[in-house]
Amino acid sequence: MERTSERHGDDYDARLAAADDVQHGEGREAEHSAEHDARHGDPAAGRGPIDLAPAADRLMGLIPVVEDDRLDDPTPCEGRTVRQLLGHLLGLTLAFRAAAEKDLGPLTDTAPDGNGWPQATDGWRERLAGQLPALVTAWYPEEAWRGSTRVGGVDLPGEAAGVVALGELVLHGWDLARALGEPYECDEESARLLAIYADGFDPAGTPGMFAPAVDVPPDAGAFDAVLARTGRDPAWEHSAAGLTLAGQAS
């Protein structure tokens, strides 16, 4: 995301508009019907339209990889360390679970990371390992995607909040994997949905959320294109000298 120290999550209107594009497929008339059917769960089965489990599972797989001596390493979220990224993930998994359950209160009413990204403290592994499955479970029922909810003090449709939650898990999962030098393979369905989501943002950047889009080759993969559109360099890696940041995202 952007290159300033602004807190993550400013300009939620842009985020929600992009999520609404996923819900309605605006500007993609030829594919609208097929995408709508693919996104929406079977009402008779009572299952929600998007499964967060693949993204959460990928994050779960990274938890054992994070050694204590890596907590102060840089990440693709410019100016943020691994420790801060983990603290951010701890907060957002609680907030989006509360949003799914329509448990409106302190977790949903507070602007995200209003005082900057928090530092993950002792016990973060156990907490995150418990919060990720709980988040997936909360978004599994179709009821979670219906009606209105709240995240970051902003009221929004449940389906839009679910799309944002998917984006948080996938994009920050990639951030963490890259910071650790680990591979990250996004499933095709998540990449497809996030391509629609990312397409709703200004390529010139969205203050508080995404830096300007990064150029990638025309034959770049679908997920690399999503990363680039959200201001992330798909080739980000630690500098050989000094572990300086080579990317831009938050």
Summary of the structure (lengths in Angstrom):
residues: 250
radius of gyration: 17.0
end to end distance: 4.1
largest distance: 56.7
contacts: 806
relative contact order: 0.21
helix: 50%
strand: 6%
